[in-house]
Amino acid sequence: MTPMTSARGAHGARSALAFLCALVLALILVPGVALADGEYSIDRVDIDATVSTDGSVTVNEMREFDFDGVFHGVYWKIPTGTHEGRSITTSIGAVGILQNGKFVPFTESYSGEDGTYQISEYTGYTQVKLYSAHTDEKAQFVINYTDTNLAARYRDTSELYWKFVSDGWDVESQNVTCTVHLPVPEGASVVGGDNVRAWGHGPLDASLGFSGNDVVYAVPGVGTSEYAEARITFPSEWLPGATQIDKSRLDSIMSQEQQWADQANAKREQARVLNGGIAVAGIALAVASVVVAVARKRRYRREHKPQFDDKYFRDVPSDDHPAVLGALLNEGKPTSECMTAALMQLTDNGYAKLEVVKRTERGFLGSEKEAQDFLLTRKQGNSRADKQGESSRKVDKWTADFLFREMSRLSKRVCEEGGSEDELYFGEIEDIAREHPKRYERALESWNTSVQSLTTSRGFFRDEHGSGSGLLHVLGTLDFLAATLLVMGIVVGMLVWWIALATAAVLILVALVLFGVANGLDELSPEAIELRAKLEALRRWLKDFTRLGEAVPTDVVLWNRLLVMAVVLGVADEVIEQLKVAAPQVLEDPYVRPVYGWYYYGGPRSSAPLHSFTDNVSTAHRVSTAALAASSSSSGSGGGGGFSGGGGGGFGGGGGGGAF
């Protein structure tokens, strides 16, 4: 590299750096270049237009801006140029802001300071920029201007054809009102549809009407690519100061507007038919769904009616394990009561022994206290276990594995103190679940899944008729999808909101009803239907057996089974209270003692082991789930009437404005 090349490179670098600095400085110092930081909306527009006898129109326009963020001002772009051979120029009048309902004028200046405005002329429009800083608030800006030659005079009529909201605004103009004052001569008056006719072009939900000698336009909203346009004809002599255009105009206007009105009315009729048709179709779908649901429910009851129809049943209806029968009543899923019943069966069969013990617990500030607890100890079984079927032995094994192979070995007593794995204190269960949540959840889920699989393998849920729930789920889904489409139609503006919303609400309600009915149509085999009926009848008998005026059974073998089933059926406490009065000798029999011990151990200040174990398992399940949730989250990150759709030929296109 030569010295000259090096010098040129250094000089080029310095020039580039100087240019960059100058550009940054210019961006800082030049007024009006600050960028807005946020979003805004235009919530209201009030336009007051007065037509003068020379054809000029003076406009007073107020726009209410709602700023969400930091903004420095707003701007208008007012169209200028020629229209149908007439030169239209714009002169700006008073500009300012409304504060507490009072107009505060701005000063024309190029300083960019608050309370000033700038006027800039461009090809096709005049830009008026108002400087007024606002943050997270509403502000009402006002601009006055006059357009020359905006109204035209013909041989047979005068015409104002003007876009009072142009199609160049940065955001939607909402709640637009435009009042046009006509130059009515003294002694004359406006007769709508006679000497004065008015039309509106733009959104089809807009409207117009006559108020005295004024024409009033109301437009709910004008989108950024839309416009709102006024077309008014009135007597030619009302513009004496305007140069008359030597041709007739009224007939062509009437013909053109009639064509556009017919097109708009056709669209309105199509919209009415569409909305009505959709509403009828939606209601028809809902009614059809309800009819199908009622028919399916009746058929289900007829096909799944049990042959056993007695009110009471006085024995355990099958040799299935109580946990399996409990799962059958709960759609195949075992409950915490099923686990408790399985444990009671375990002690009854001699696989475990239940004892009341005293344990030393640490209290507040390291103090020690004695508390009552229940101790389970693993045993080898007895003669009753040999009489069980294969499925019941499986449940006994799963229950023993859960307690002694999974839970006991996780306790501090075993892990830290070298205690026996063949022992488990009820009070340890919640601590184990809190300290080893994943292993506890996995072990409990394994037991539940095993019992559920065993229940399913019994064929209880093989329905030879079919429940029909699938059809109801399909219909409910269709109803819900139809409601979703209706809501989407409201959002995109295609449907009348109240019709669509009411229809959607009906469809959603029907869908929820169908899902509820479908969930109640369990698929059951004939054997399962009979077992369920007998189990429900057994539940009723266990609640009422001392009030039936019949002899209370004293068979201890029967009551040994019934006391376990009472836990599954949720009536254990009621059964014990009745037996204490009606047949206390049953509870005192040694044969029943392993099962009854689950009821009577404890004291006035402590719950029986039956409730203690169920509560500990339920609480431990909640603890382990909470621990898992906390673990997962901690590792994450992160004449009047409506508008027509025609028009567009009026002056005022290409204007607009926004905020900066």
C-alpha positions in Angstrom: 0.0 0.0 0.0 1.4 3.4 -1.0 1.5 6.4 1.4 -1.1 8.2 -0.8 -3.4 5.2 -0.7 -3.1 5.1 3.1 -3.8 8.8 3.4 -6.8 8.5 1.1 -8.2 5.6 3.2 -7.7 7.6 6.4 -9.4 10.6 4.9 -12.3 8.5 3.7 -12.7 7.0 7.1 -12.7 10.4 8.7 -15.2 11.7 6.1 -17.6 8.7 6.8 -17.3 9.3 10.6 -18.0 13.0 10.2 -21.0 12.2 8.0 -22.4 9.7 10.5 -21.9 12.2 13.4 -23.7 14.9 11.4 -26.5 12.6 10.6 -27.0 11.7 14.3 -26.8 15.4 15.2 -29.4 16.3 12.6 -31.7 13.6 13.8 -31.4 15.0 17.3 -31.8 18.7 16.4 -34.3 18.7 13.5 -37.8 19.3 15.0 -40.5 16.8 14.4 -38.4 13.7 13.8 -39.0 12.2 17.2 -40.8 8.9 16.9 -43.8 7.8 18.9 -43.4 4.9 21.3 -46.7 3.1 21.6 -50.1 2.7 20.0 -53.1 4.9 19.6 -56.7 5.0 18.4 -59.1 7.6 17.1 -62.2 7.1 19.2 -64.4 9.9 17.9 -64.6 12.3 15.0 -66.9 15.3 14.8 -67.0 17.2 11.5 -69.0 20.4 11.0 -69.1 21.6 7.3 -70.7 24.8 6.2 -71.4 25.3 2.4 -71.1 29.0 1.3 -73.0 30.6 -1.6 -69.8 30.7 -3.7 -69.3 26.9 -3.4 -66.6 27.0 -0.8 -66.9 24.7 2.2 -65.6 25.6 5.7 -64.8 22.6 7.8 -64.3 22.4 11.6 -63.0 18.9 12.5 -62.4 17.5 15.9 -60.6 14.2 16.4 -60.3 12.5 19.8 -57.0 10.5 20.0 -56.4 7.9 22.7 -52.7 7.5 23.3 -51.2 4.4 24.8 -47.5 5.3 25.1 -45.5 8.4 24.4 -46.5 10.6 21.5 -45.3 14.0 20.3 -48.3 15.2 18.2 -50.7 14.5 15.3 -51.1 15.5 11.7 -53.7 15.9 9.0 -53.3 15.5 5.3 -56.0 17.6 3.5 -56.5 16.8 -0.2 -56.0 19.6 -2.8 -55.9 19.8 -6.6 -58.6 19.7 -9.3 -61.9 17.9 -9.4 -64.0 17.7 -12.6 -62.2 20.7 -14.0 -62.5 22.8 -10.8 -59.4 23.9 -9.0 -59.8 23.3 -5.3 -57.4 25.0 -2.9 -57.2 24.8 0.9 -56.6 27.6 3.4 -56.0 26.7 7.0 -57.8 28.5 9.8 -57.6 28.0 13.5 -55.7 25.0 14.8 -55.6 23.8 18.4 -56.8 21.5 21.1 -59.8 21.2 23.4 -59.1 21.4 27.1 -62.0 21.0 29.4 -64.3 21.8 26.5 -62.5 25.1 25.7 -60.6 25.6 22.5 -56.9 26.5 23.0 -55.3 27.7 19.7 -51.9 26.7 18.6 -49.3 29.1 17.0 -47.9 28.5 13.5 -44.2 27.9 13.9 -41.4 25.6 12.7 -39.8 25.3 16.1 -41.4 21.9 16.9 -42.4 23.1 20.3 -45.6 22.1 22.1 -48.5 24.3 21.2 -47.3 25.0 17.7 -48.2 23.7 14.2 -46.6 23.5 10.8 -48.2 23.8 7.3 -46.5 22.0 4.4 -47.6 21.9 0.8 -47.2 18.7 -1.2 -48.5 17.5 -4.5 -52.1 16.6 -4.0 -52.4 17.5 -0.3 -51.7 20.1 2.4 -50.1 18.7 5.6 -50.9 20.3 9.0 -48.7 19.0 11.8 -49.7 19.7 15.4 -47.0 19.5 18.1 -48.5 18.4 21.5 -46.8 15.8 23.6 -49.1 13.2 25.3 -48.5 10.0 27.3 -51.1 7.4 28.1 -54.1 9.8 27.8 -56.8 11.1 25.5 -56.6 14.4 23.7 -59.1 16.3 21.4 -57.4 18.1 18.5 -59.3 20.6 16.3 -58.5 21.9 12.8 -60.4 24.5 10.7 -59.9 24.8 7.0 -61.8 26.0 3.9 -61.9 24.3 0.5 -62.7 26.6 -2.5 -65.0 25.4 -5.3 -65.8 22.1 -3.4 -69.6 22.5 -4.2 -70.5 22.8 -7.9 -73.4 24.7 -9.6 -75.1 23.2 -12.7 -78.0 24.3 -14.7 -80.5 22.0 -12.9 -78.9 21.5 -9.5 -76.0 22.2 -7.1 -73.9 19.3 -5.9 -71.6 18.7 -2.9 -69.6 15.5 -3.6 -67.0 15.1 -0.9 -65.1 12.5 1.1 -65.4 13.9 4.6 -63.2 11.0 5.8 -60.4 10.2 3.4 -58.8 6.8 2.8 -55.3 7.6 4.1 -55.6 7.6 7.9 -53.1 5.4 9.8 -55.7 3.9 12.1 -59.5 3.4 12.0 -61.7 6.5 12.5 -64.4 5.5 14.9 -67.8 7.1 15.7 -67.7 9.6 13.0 -70.4 12.3 12.8 -70.6 14.8 9.9 -73.1 17.7 9.9 -73.4 19.6 6.6 -75.0 23.1 6.7 -76.5 24.1 3.3 -76.7 27.8 2.1 -80.5 27.9 2.5 -81.8 31.3 1.3 -84.0 33.3 3.5 -87.6 32.1 3.3 -86.6 28.7 1.9 -86.2 25.4 3.8 -84.8 21.9 3.2 -87.3 19.3 2.2 -85.5 15.9 2.3 -86.1 13.9 -0.9 -87.6 16.9 -2.7 -85.5 20.0 -3.1 -82.6 18.4 -1.3 -81.4 14.9 -1.8 -78.5 13.2 0.1 -76.6 10.0 -0.3 -73.7 8.4 1.5 -71.0 6.1 0.3 -68.7 3.9 2.3 -69.4 1.4 5.1 -72.8 -0.2 4.8 -73.5 0.1 8.5 -73.5 4.0 8.2 -76.6 6.1 8.0 -77.7 9.7 7.1 -80.7 11.8 7.9 -82.1 15.4 7.8 -82.1 17.6 10.9 -83.8 20.9 10.1 -81.9 22.4 7.2 -78.9 20.2 7.9 -77.8 16.8 6.6 -76.3 14.6 9.3 -74.1 11.6 8.5 -73.2 8.9 11.2 -70.6 6.3 10.6 -69.6 3.7 13.3 -66.2 3.3 11.8 -64.0 4.0 8.7 -61.1 1.7 8.2 -57.7 2.8 7.0 -58.4 1.8 3.4 -62.0 2.9 3.4 -63.6 6.3 3.1 -66.9 8.0 4.1 -68.4 10.2 1.3 -71.3 12.6 1.2 -73.2 13.5 -2.0 -75.9 16.2 -1.7 -77.9 17.9 -4.4 -79.8 21.1 -3.7 -81.3 23.9 -5.8 -78.9 25.6 -8.3 -79.9 29.1 -7.1 -78.6 28.4 -3.6 -75.1 28.9 -5.0 -75.4 32.4 -6.6 -71.8 33.2 -6.1 -70.5 30.1 -7.9 -69.7 29.9 -11.6 -72.4 27.8 -13.3 -71.3 24.8 -15.3 -73.3 24.8 -18.5 -74.8 21.3 -18.3 -77.5 19.4 -16.6 -76.4 17.0 -13.8 -79.4 15.8 -11.7 -80.7 13.0 -13.9 -77.3 11.3 -14.2 -76.8 11.7 -10.4 -80.2 10.1 -9.7 -79.6 7.2 -12.1 -76.1 6.6 -10.7 -77.2 6.7 -7.1 -80.2 4.4 -7.8 -77.9 1.9 -9.3 -75.5 2.0 -6.3 -78.5 1.9 -3.9 -79.9 -1.2 -5.6 -76.4 -2.8 -5.3 -76.1 -1.9 -1.6 -79.6 -3.0 -0.8 -78.9 -6.3 -2.6 -75.9 -6.8 -0.4 -77.9 -5.9 2.7 -80.6 -8.5 1.6 -77.8 -11.1 1.1 -76.5 -10.3 4.5 -79.9 -10.7 6.1 -80.5 -14.0 4.3 -77.0 -15.1 5.3 -77.5 -14.2 9.0 -81.0 -15.6 9.1 -79.9 -18.8 7.3 -76.9 -19.3 9.6 -79.1 -18.7 12.7 -81.7 -21.2 11.4 -78.9 -23.7 10.6 -77.3 -23.3 14.0 -80.6 -23.7 15.9 -81.5 -26.7 13.7 -78.1 -28.3 14.5 -78.7 -27.6 18.2 -82.2 -29.1 18.1 -81.1 -32.1 16.1 -78.3 -32.7 18.7 -80.7 -32.5 21.6 -83.1 -35.0 19.8 -80.2 -37.4 19.1 -79.0 -37.1 22.8 -82.5 -37.8 24.1 -83.0 -40.8 21.8 -79.5 -42.1 22.6 -80.1 -41.8 26.3 -83.4 -43.7 26.1 -81.9 -46.4 24.0 -79.0 -46.7 26.5 -81.3 -47.1 29.4 -83.3 -49.7 27.6 -80.3 -51.7 26.5 -78.4 -51.4 29.8 -81.3 -52.1 32.1 -80.2 -54.7 34.7 -82.3 -57.8 35.3 -81.7 -57.3 39.0 -84.2 -54.6 40.1 -84.6 -55.1 43.8 -84.0 -52.2 46.1 -81.6 -54.0 48.4 -78.9 -56.6 48.0 -77.5 -58.3 51.2 -74.1 -59.8 50.1 -71.0 -59.0 48.2 -72.1 -59.6 44.6 -68.9 -61.3 43.3 -65.6 -62.8 44.4 -63.7 -59.9 42.8 -61.3 -58.0 45.1 -63.1 -55.0 46.7 -60.6 -52.7 45.0 -61.7 -54.0 41.6 -65.4 -53.6 42.5 -64.6 -50.0 43.7 -62.9 -49.3 40.3 -65.9 -50.7 38.5 -68.1 -48.1 40.2 -65.6 -45.4 39.2 -65.4 -46.1 35.4 -62.5 -48.4 35.9 -60.3 -46.1 38.0 -59.5 -47.0 41.6 -60.0 -44.4 44.3 -58.1 -43.8 47.6 -60.8 -45.8 49.3 -59.9 -48.7 47.1 -56.4 -48.6 48.4 -57.6 -48.5 52.0 -59.9 -51.5 51.3 -57.0 -53.4 49.7 -54.9 -52.7 52.9 -57.8 -53.9 55.1 -58.0 -57.1 53.0 -54.3 -57.5 53.4 -54.5 -57.5 57.2 -57.6 -59.8 57.0 -55.6 -62.3 55.0 -52.7 -62.1 57.4 -50.2 -60.5 55.1 -49.9 -57.5 57.4 -50.6 -56.6 61.1 -52.0 -53.3 62.3 -51.0 -51.9 65.7 -51.4 -48.6 67.6 -48.0 -47.3 68.7 -46.5 -44.2 70.3 -43.8 -42.3 68.4 -41.5 -39.6 69.4 -41.7 -36.5 67.1 -39.7 -33.3 67.1 -41.7 -30.2 67.8 -41.1 -26.5 67.9 -37.4 -25.4 68.5 -36.2 -29.0 68.7 -38.5 -30.1 71.5 -39.8 -33.7 71.5 -43.3 -35.0 72.1 -45.0 -38.4 71.9 -47.8 -38.9 69.3 -50.0 -41.8 68.5 -49.4 -43.5 65.1 -50.4 -46.7 63.4 -47.8 -49.3 62.5 -48.2 -51.9 59.7 -45.9 -55.0 59.9 -45.5 -57.5 57.0 -46.5 -61.1 57.8 -46.6 -64.3 55.8 -50.4 -64.8 55.3 -53.0 -67.2 56.7 -55.5 -69.8 55.7 -57.9 -67.2 54.4 -55.4 -66.1 51.8 -55.3 -69.6 50.3 -59.1 -69.4 49.6 -58.7 -66.3 47.4 -58.8 -66.3 43.6 -55.8 -65.5 41.5 -56.9 -61.9 40.8 -57.3 -61.1 44.5 -53.9 -62.5 45.3 -52.5 -60.2 42.6 -54.0 -57.1 44.3 -52.7 -58.3 47.7 -49.2 -58.6 46.2 -49.4 -55.1 44.5 -50.6 -53.6 47.8 -47.8 -55.2 49.8 -45.2 -54.1 47.2 -46.5 -50.6 47.4 -46.3 -50.4 51.2 -43.1 -52.3 52.0 -41.0 -52.5 48.8 -41.7 -48.9 47.7 -42.8 -46.8 50.7 -41.1 -48.3 53.7 -37.6 -48.3 52.2 -37.9 -44.6 51.3 -38.5 -43.5 54.9 -35.9 -41.8 57.0 -36.3 -44.6 59.6 -35.0 -47.1 57.0 -32.6 -44.9 55.0 -30.9 -43.1 57.9 -31.6 -45.2 61.0 -31.4 -48.7 59.6 -35.0 -49.6 60.5 -36.8 -52.6 59.1 -38.4 -52.5 55.6 -41.1 -54.8 56.9 -42.6 -51.9 58.9 -44.4 -48.8 57.8 -45.8 -46.0 60.0 -48.8 -44.1 58.6 -47.2 -40.8 59.6 -44.3 -41.6 57.3 -46.3 -41.6 54.1 -46.7 -37.8 53.8 -43.0 -37.3 54.5 -42.0 -39.8 51.9 -44.2 -38.1 49.3 -42.7 -34.7 50.1 -39.1 -35.9 50.0 -39.4 -38.3 47.1 -42.3 -37.0 45.0 -41.4 -38.7 41.7 -40.9 -42.1 43.2 -44.1 -41.8 45.3 -46.2 -40.7 42.3 -44.7 -43.5 40.2 -45.4 -46.2 42.8 -49.0 -45.0 43.4 -49.6 -44.7 39.7 -48.2 -48.3 39.2 -50.7 -49.6 41.8 -53.6 -47.7 40.3 -52.7 -48.8 36.8 -52.4 -52.5 37.8 -55.8 -52.4 39.5 -57.3 -50.6 36.5 -55.8 -53.1 34.1 -57.2 -56.0 36.2 -60.6 -54.4 36.2 -60.5 -54.0 32.4 -59.3 -57.5 31.8 -62.4 -58.8 33.6 -64.3 -57.6 30.5 -66.5 -55.2 32.4 -66.2 -52.5 29.7 -66.8 -54.7 26.6 -70.3 -53.4 25.6 -72.1 -55.6 23.2 -74.6 -52.9 22.3 -72.3 -49.9 22.3 -73.0 -46.8 24.4 -73.4 -44.3 21.7 -71.2 -41.8 23.5 -68.9 -41.5 20.5 -71.8 -40.1 18.4 -72.7 -37.6 21.1 -69.1 -36.5 21.4 -69.0 -36.0 17.6 -72.2 -33.9 17.6 -71.0 -31.9 20.6 -67.7 -31.2 18.8 -69.6 -30.1 15.7 -71.8 -27.8 17.8 -68.7 -26.3 19.4 -67.0 -25.8 16.1 -70.1 -24.1 14.7 -70.2 -21.8 17.6 -66.5 -21.0 17.0 -67.2 -20.1 13.4 -70.0 -17.8 14.4 -67.7 -16.0 16.8 -65.1 -15.7 14.0 -67.9 -14.3 11.8 -68.5 -11.6 14.4 -64.8 -10.7 14.6 -64.4 -10.3 10.8 -67.6 -8.3 10.6 -69.5 -10.8 8.4 -72.3 -11.5 10.8 -74.7 -9.5 12.9 -73.2 -9.8 16.3 -76.3 -10.3 18.4 -77.8 -13.0 16.1 -74.5 -14.8 15.8 -73.7 -14.5 19.5 -77.1 -15.8 20.6 -76.9 -18.8 18.2 -73.3 -19.5 19.4 -74.4 -19.4 23.0 -77.2 -22.0 22.3 -74.7 -24.2 20.4 -72.2 -24.1 23.2 -74.8 -24.9 25.8 -76.0 -27.9 23.8 -72.4 -29.0 23.3 -71.8 -29.0 27.0 -75.1 -31.0 27.6 -74.1 -33.5 25.0 -70.6 -34.0 26.5 -72.2 -34.4 29.9 -74.7 -37.0 28.6 -72.0 -38.8 26.7 -69.8 -39.1 29.8 -72.7 -40.7 31.6 -73.1 -43.5 28.9 -70.5 -46.0 30.2 -69.7 -48.9 28.1 -70.6 -51.9 30.2 -70.9 -55.7 29.7 -74.0 -57.4 30.9 -72.1 -58.8 33.9 -70.9 -55.2 34.8 -74.5 -53.9 34.5 -75.7 -56.5 37.0 -72.7 -56.0 39.4 -73.2 -52.2 39.4 -76.9 -52.6 40.1 -76.2 -55.0 43.0 -73.4 -52.8 44.4 -75.8 -49.8 44.5 -78.4 -52.0 46.1 -75.9 -53.2 48.7 -74.9 -49.6 49.4 -78.6 -48.8 50.1 -79.0 -51.9 52.4 -75.8 -51.0 54.4 -77.3 -47.6 55.1 -80.8 -48.9 56.0 -80.4 -52.5 57.3 -81.4 -51.6 60.9 -84.5 -49.7 59.8 -86.0 -52.4 57.6 -87.8 -54.3 60.4 -85.9 -57.5 59.6 -83.4 -59.6 61.5 -79.8 -58.4 61.2 -77.4 -61.0 59.9 -74.9 -62.3 62.5 -72.7 -64.3 60.2 -69.2 -63.0 61.0 -67.7 -64.3 57.7 -70.3 -62.2 55.8 -69.7 -59.1 57.9 -66.0 -59.5 57.5 -66.5 -59.0 53.7 -69.2 -56.4 54.1 -67.1 -54.2 56.4 -64.4 -54.0 53.7 -67.0 -53.3 51.0 -68.5 -50.5 53.2 -65.2 -48.6 52.8 -65.4 -48.9 49.0 -69.0 -47.9 49.0 -68.4 -44.9 51.3 -70.8 -45.9 54.1 -68.3 -47.4 56.6 -69.0 -45.1 59.5 -72.8 -45.6 59.2 -72.4 -49.4 59.1 -70.3 -49.5 62.3 -72.6 -47.2 64.2 -75.6 -49.4 63.3 -73.7 -52.6 64.2 -72.7 -51.3 67.6 -76.4 -51.1 68.5 -78.0 -53.9 66.5 -75.3 -56.6 66.6 -72.4 -55.7 68.9 -71.4 -59.4 69.1 -70.3 -59.3 65.5 -67.8 -56.6 66.2 -66.5 -58.5 69.3 -65.8 -61.7 67.4 -62.1 -62.5 66.9 -62.7 -63.4 63.3 -63.8 -59.9 62.5 -61.1 -58.2 64.6 -58.4 -57.8 61.9 -60.9 -55.8 59.8 -62.8 -54.1 62.6 -59.4 -52.9 64.0 -59.3 -50.4 61.2 -62.5 -48.8 62.7 -62.0 -48.9 66.4 -58.3 -48.3 66.9 -57.6 -44.7 68.0 -59.2 -42.5 70.6 -61.2 -39.4 71.2 -58.3 -37.2 70.0 -57.2 -39.2 67.0 -58.9 -40.7 64.0 -59.3 -44.4 63.3 -56.6 -46.0 61.1 -59.2 -46.4 58.3 -59.5 -42.6 58.0 -55.9 -41.9 58.9 -54.5 -44.0 56.1 -57.0 -42.7 53.5 -56.2 -39.1 54.6 -52.4 -39.7 54.5 -52.6 -41.2 51.0 -54.7 -38.3 49.7 -52.6 -35.7 51.4 -49.4 -37.3 50.2 -50.7 -37.3 46.6 -51.4 -33.6 46.8 -48.0 -33.0 48.3 -46.1 -34.9 45.7 -48.0 -33.2 42.8 -47.2 -29.8 44.3 -43.5 -30.8 44.7 -43.3 -32.0 41.1 -44.9 -28.8 39.9 -42.4 -26.6 41.8 -39.5 -28.7 40.5 -40.6 -28.3 36.9 -41.2 -24.6 37.1 -37.9 -23.8 38.8 -35.9 -25.3 36.0 -37.6 -23.3 33.2 -36.9 -19.8 31.7 -38.3 -17.2 30.0 -84.0 10.9 2.0 -81.9 9.5 4.5 -81.1 5.9 5.2 -78.1 3.8 4.8 -74.9 4.1 2.9 -74.2 2.4 -0.4 -70.9 0.7 -1.4 -70.6 2.8 -4.6 -69.3 6.3 -5.0 -65.7 7.1 -4.6 -65.9 9.9 -7.2 -66.1 12.7 -4.7 -63.2 15.0 -3.9 -61.0 14.2 -1.0 -59.2 10.9 -1.8 -55.6 10.4 -0.7 -55.9 12.5 2.5 -55.6 11.2 6.0 -53.3 11.6 8.9 -52.2 10.1 12.2 -50.0 10.6 15.2 -46.2 10.7 15.7 
